[in-house]
Amino acid sequence: CHQKSNLIHPVGWAQVVGHELRATPEYARSSLQKSLSKQFDENDCTWNLFQMPPAISTEHRFKEGMKLEAIDPLNLSTICVATVTKVLRNNYLMIGIDGMMSPNGSDWFCYHATSPCIFPVGFCSLNKLQLTPPRGYKSEFNWFQYLKETKSSAAPVPL
């Protein structure tokens, strides 16, 4: 990753935004305490090394279950049908690719609401880009039909 990547974060970030941190209990306590007290060790990546995403209007918010189009972080040349699976603090989102989500959420990924890697429903069609439908989707993919079948809604375009 580049040092300005939105995929890397400072010590304590996971606890601050409500993201699951897979670490020892000692590390979790220590990193949260460091972040709250702003007392870091010499080799820690601190908050001032990272550019924080811009603030977002509180008028519009993502909600769990909303559909969108998202770049697959494991295959950057692919834009997929995706779902907001969890809304974290500070406008971070957990997103899963439809048709490939593990029941335990282990394959969800985290993007900020201002990420250039998420798009509104219909973005690919409008821009003549290929959209990867959910794995196993039998018929030709149509967003209107899919939203109806899944009893879901598209994330509003202003988001």
C-alpha positions in Angstrom: 0.0 0.0 0.0 1.0 3.6 -0.5 1.4 5.5 2.7 -1.7 7.6 1.8 -3.8 4.4 1.1 -7.2 4.4 2.8 -6.5 0.7 3.6 -4.0 1.5 6.4 -4.7 3.2 9.7 -3.1 4.6 12.9 -2.7 2.7 16.1 -6.1 2.6 17.9 -8.2 3.3 14.7 -10.2 0.1 14.9 -11.5 0.7 18.4 -12.3 4.4 17.6 -14.5 3.6 14.6 -15.9 0.4 16.0 -14.2 -2.1 13.7 -13.4 -5.5 15.0 -9.7 -5.7 15.9 -8.2 -9.2 15.8 -5.4 -8.9 18.3 -4.4 -10.0 21.8 -6.5 -8.4 24.6 -3.3 -6.7 25.8 -2.6 -5.1 22.4 -6.2 -4.0 22.1 -6.2 -2.3 25.5 -2.8 -0.7 24.8 -3.7 0.6 21.4 -6.9 2.2 22.5 -5.2 3.7 25.5 -2.5 5.2 23.3 -5.0 6.6 20.9 -7.1 8.2 23.7 -4.1 9.6 25.6 -2.2 10.5 22.4 0.9 8.9 24.1 2.5 6.7 21.5 5.6 4.5 21.3 8.4 5.6 19.1 7.5 2.9 16.4 3.8 3.4 16.4 2.0 4.9 13.4 0.2 7.9 14.9 -2.9 9.8 13.8 -0.9 12.8 12.5 0.7 10.6 9.9 -2.7 10.0 8.2 -5.0 12.2 6.2 -8.4 11.9 7.8 -11.4 11.6 5.4 -13.5 14.7 5.0 -16.6 15.2 7.2 -19.9 14.2 5.8 -23.2 15.9 6.2 -25.4 14.3 8.8 -28.4 14.8 6.5 -27.6 11.6 4.5 -26.2 8.4 6.0 -25.6 4.9 4.7 -27.7 2.2 6.3 -27.0 -1.6 6.6 -28.5 -3.5 3.7 -28.2 -0.7 1.1 -26.9 -1.8 -2.3 -24.1 -0.2 -4.3 -21.4 -0.9 -6.7 -17.9 -1.3 -5.3 -14.4 -2.1 -6.4 -13.3 -5.5 -5.2 -10.2 -4.8 -3.0 -8.8 -8.2 -3.9 -9.3 -7.6 -7.7 -9.0 -3.9 -8.4 -10.1 -4.3 -12.0 -13.5 -5.5 -11.0 -16.6 -3.5 -9.9 -19.1 -5.7 -8.1 -22.7 -5.7 -6.8 -22.2 -5.0 -3.1 -24.0 -4.5 0.2 -23.4 -2.2 3.1 -23.1 -4.9 5.9 -22.3 -2.6 8.8 -22.0 1.1 9.4 -19.1 2.0 11.7 -18.4 5.3 13.4 -16.8 8.3 11.6 -18.5 7.3 8.3 -16.6 4.0 7.7 -18.6 1.2 6.2 -18.2 -2.6 6.1 -19.1 -3.8 2.6 -19.6 -7.3 1.2 -19.7 -8.5 -2.4 -23.1 -10.1 -3.1 -22.9 -13.8 -3.9 -19.5 -14.2 -2.2 -20.2 -13.1 1.4 -19.2 -15.5 4.2 -21.9 -15.9 6.9 -19.4 -14.8 9.6 -18.4 -11.6 7.8 -14.8 -12.6 7.5 -14.6 -11.4 3.9 -16.2 -8.0 4.4 -14.0 -5.0 3.7 -13.9 -1.5 5.0 -14.2 1.7 2.9 -14.9 5.2 4.1 -18.2 6.8 2.8 -16.1 9.2 0.7 -14.0 6.4 -0.8 -13.4 6.7 -4.6 -14.0 2.9 -4.7 -17.8 2.9 -4.1 -20.4 4.0 -6.6 -24.2 4.3 -6.8 -26.3 1.6 -8.3 -26.2 2.1 -12.1 -22.8 3.7 -12.2 -21.3 1.0 -14.4 -24.2 1.0 -16.8 -24.1 4.8 -17.1 -20.4 4.8 -17.8 -20.4 1.7 -20.0 -18.2 -0.3 -17.6 -18.6 -4.0 -16.8 -20.4 -4.8 -13.5 -19.8 -8.2 -12.0 -23.1 -9.6 -10.9 -23.4 -11.8 -7.7 -21.9 -15.2 -8.1 -24.5 -17.7 -9.3 -26.9 -15.0 -10.6 -28.7 -16.9 -13.4 -30.3 -14.3 -15.6 -29.0 -11.1 -17.2 -28.3 -8.7 -14.3 -30.8 -5.9 -13.9 -30.6 -3.6 -10.9 -34.3 -2.9 -10.7 -35.1 -6.7 -10.8 -32.3 -7.5 -8.3 -33.4 -4.9 -5.8 -37.0 -6.3 -6.0 -35.8 -9.9 -5.6 -33.6 -9.1 -2.6 -36.2 -6.8 -1.1 -33.4 -4.2 -0.7 -32.8 -0.6 -1.6 -30.1 1.2 -3.5 -27.9 3.7 -1.5 -29.1 7.1 -2.5 -27.0 8.8 -5.2 -26.0 11.8 -3.0 -24.2 9.4 -0.6 
